[in-house]
Amino acid sequence: MKALWLAAVALVGCAPKQQPEETRLREEFMRTFLEAHGGERAWQLSLNRDVIFGSGFCPVEMDVRDGTFVHAHRWMGPRGHLRLKGHGNRAMRFAFAGVPAPRRDHGPPTATLAVDDVPFDVTEAIDQRLEYGHVFAPNVIGGAEWIDLTIAMSTWGDDVGDGCSSFGFAFEEVTWAPVD
């Protein structure tokens, strides 16, 4: 009897803990907290689990004054990889805004966007600020669980030596949402 009881305890103790509701509530709390303090951009650039920033991206830089977020951005080097969560067979809109790094000897860059390393769009030259948006039709997404998106800059700015800033593009906003 004791062995059966120990086996039952071991099975219960070793079973994966299902906590999706707790995870959802934590994410909702963080998003609500950040929104209440001006941190919508910080959430978009770091905590949105539908957008995963991969290689080529630096940590989010935030400026907080008197308990309020006044600015947030995330630098990308010459090439960055994003994973975008699929939402079934729904049309999805990907959008971002930001500014290129300062360039002394280079002209304004363009950005080439690719899904699974197949280019689908090239922006115009980015002089000051770029606001970009693209709608992915359901047949392009094809019900995929994740979409691999790569953004490559044609030229990049001057590296200031800190390993992350001032050599690519500073993302200030990123959205990935179903089209209604």
C-alpha positions in Angstrom: 0.0 0.0 0.0 2.8 2.4 0.9 4.5 1.7 -2.5 1.3 2.5 -4.3 0.8 5.7 -2.4 4.4 6.8 -3.2 3.9 5.9 -6.9 0.8 8.1 -7.0 2.6 11.0 -5.3 5.5 10.6 -7.7 3.2 10.7 -10.7 1.3 13.8 -9.5 4.5 15.5 -8.5 6.2 14.8 -11.9 3.2 15.7 -14.0 3.6 19.0 -15.9 1.8 21.8 -14.1 -0.9 23.4 -16.3 -0.9 27.1 -15.6 -2.1 28.8 -18.8 -4.6 30.9 -16.9 -2.0 32.1 -14.4 0.4 32.9 -17.3 -2.4 34.8 -19.1 -3.2 36.8 -15.9 0.4 37.7 -15.4 0.7 38.9 -19.0 -2.5 40.9 -18.7 -1.3 42.5 -15.4 2.0 43.5 -17.0 0.4 44.9 -20.1 -2.2 46.8 -18.0 0.6 48.1 -15.7 2.8 49.2 -18.6 -0.1 50.9 -20.4 -1.1 52.8 -17.2 2.5 54.2 -17.1 3.0 55.0 -20.8 4.8 51.7 -21.5 2.8 50.4 -24.5 5.9 50.5 -26.7 7.9 48.7 -24.1 5.3 45.9 -24.1 5.3 45.7 -27.9 9.1 45.5 -28.0 9.7 43.0 -25.2 6.6 41.2 -23.7 4.3 40.5 -26.6 4.4 36.7 -26.9 3.1 36.9 -30.5 6.3 38.6 -31.6 9.6 37.1 -30.7 12.7 39.1 -31.4 15.6 36.8 -32.4 19.1 37.2 -33.7 20.2 40.6 -34.7 18.2 42.5 -32.1 19.5 44.1 -28.9 17.6 44.4 -25.6 14.9 47.1 -25.2 16.2 50.4 -24.1 13.7 52.4 -22.0 13.6 55.9 -20.6 11.5 56.2 -17.4 11.0 59.5 -15.7 8.9 60.0 -12.6 7.5 56.5 -12.9 6.3 57.0 -16.5 7.8 55.5 -19.6 8.7 58.4 -21.9 10.5 56.4 -24.6 11.3 52.8 -25.6 13.2 51.4 -28.6 15.0 48.2 -29.7 18.0 48.4 -31.9 18.5 46.0 -34.8 21.9 45.4 -36.5 22.2 45.0 -40.3 19.9 42.0 -40.2 17.2 40.9 -37.7 15.0 37.9 -37.3 11.5 37.9 -36.0 9.0 35.1 -35.3 5.4 36.0 -35.6 2.7 33.8 -34.1 0.2 32.5 -36.6 -3.5 32.9 -35.8 -5.0 30.2 -38.0 -6.2 31.1 -41.5 -6.7 34.8 -40.7 -5.2 37.8 -42.5 -2.6 39.4 -40.3 -1.1 42.9 -40.4 2.6 43.4 -39.5 3.6 47.0 -38.9 6.6 48.8 -37.4 8.0 52.3 -37.0 11.4 53.6 -36.2 14.5 55.4 -37.3 17.8 54.4 -38.9 21.0 54.9 -37.1 23.1 58.0 -37.9 25.3 57.5 -41.0 28.4 59.5 -41.8 29.5 58.0 -45.0 26.5 55.9 -46.1 23.4 57.0 -47.9 19.9 56.4 -46.5 19.2 52.6 -46.2 16.4 50.5 -47.5 15.0 47.5 -45.7 14.3 44.2 -47.4 11.7 42.0 -45.7 11.6 38.3 -46.3 9.5 35.3 -45.1 11.5 32.1 -44.8 14.3 33.9 -46.5 12.2 34.7 -49.6 12.1 38.5 -50.1 8.6 40.0 -50.5 9.1 43.8 -50.1 11.8 46.5 -50.2 11.1 49.9 -48.6 12.0 53.2 -50.1 15.1 54.9 -48.8 14.7 55.8 -45.2 15.9 59.3 -44.5 14.3 60.1 -41.2 11.6 57.8 -39.9 9.9 54.8 -41.4 6.3 53.7 -40.8 5.8 50.4 -42.5 2.8 48.1 -42.7 2.0 44.9 -44.7 -1.0 42.6 -44.6 -0.4 38.9 -45.0 -3.2 37.1 -46.8 -4.4 33.9 -45.2 -3.1 31.8 -48.2 0.4 33.2 -47.6 0.4 32.3 -43.9 -1.3 29.0 -44.6 -2.3 28.3 -41.0 1.4 28.2 -39.9 2.1 28.2 -36.2 4.9 30.7 -36.6 6.1 32.9 -39.5 9.8 33.6 -39.8 10.4 37.2 -40.9 13.8 38.7 -41.7 14.5 42.4 -42.1 17.8 43.3 -43.7 19.2 46.9 -44.0 21.0 47.8 -47.2 23.5 49.9 -45.3 24.0 50.5 -41.6 25.2 53.3 -39.4 28.3 53.9 -37.5 29.0 51.5 -34.6 29.7 53.5 -31.4 31.4 50.4 -29.8 28.8 49.5 -27.2 27.8 46.4 -29.1 24.1 47.4 -29.6 23.3 50.9 -30.5 23.7 53.2 -33.4 24.4 50.7 -36.2 21.2 49.6 -37.6 17.6 50.6 -37.1 15.8 51.6 -33.9 12.4 50.0 -33.7 10.0 52.2 -31.7 6.8 50.3 -32.5 6.0 46.8 -33.6 2.5 45.3 -34.1 1.2 42.0 -35.3 -2.6 41.8 -35.3 -5.5 40.1 -37.1 -7.1 42.2 -39.8 -10.8 42.8 -39.0 
